[in-house]
């Protein structure tokens, strides 16, 4: 009985040490990069009003893994716009005769711009250990536009040494604007003044493909 008890104690200690070693191996920094496409770009973020278009982003990412399934991620991305249709400054034509007045919304400067965000990710692995299904949520900021946003999404991670990541992500944010009233006479602008301010609520859907080491 003493021998059996000692063996069980030794086995338990070995399993505990192995589990601790695996946990230590799972912890640490990861670096990565990726490219993303937003399928429903928001005109309020652009300098132009376009019939169609897509926005793209390239990003770098740094993550600290607390364990095999939990990670804190941070990223910085540069966003730019690819227009897919005819663009124009506005949709209201100014008559060339007589007085005319219109009110426009003036938004923050358009593309390109930079975002930074931080997110908490949960990644349970498959039985094979080479595929993870992930869910995440977090907060970010659009630099230059002074717009904070919330984000959430999910995706899949596959690979062993180099891990490839495919994410679907939603963002929610409010875009500030100034209401500008312009007065024209015979087609010429004679005055322009800010007559109000407000915010528009928007959301975007983004697909991202990247890798991490």
PyMOL commands that set and color helices and strands:
alter all, ss='L'
color gray80, all
select helices_A, chain A and resi 2-26+43-45
alter helices_A, ss='H'
color red, helices_A
select strands_A, chain A and resi 28-38+49-50+53-65+70-83+87-88+99-107+113-125+131-143+147-158+163-185+188-212
alter strands_A, ss='S'
color yellow, strands_A
deselect
rebuild
show_as cartoon
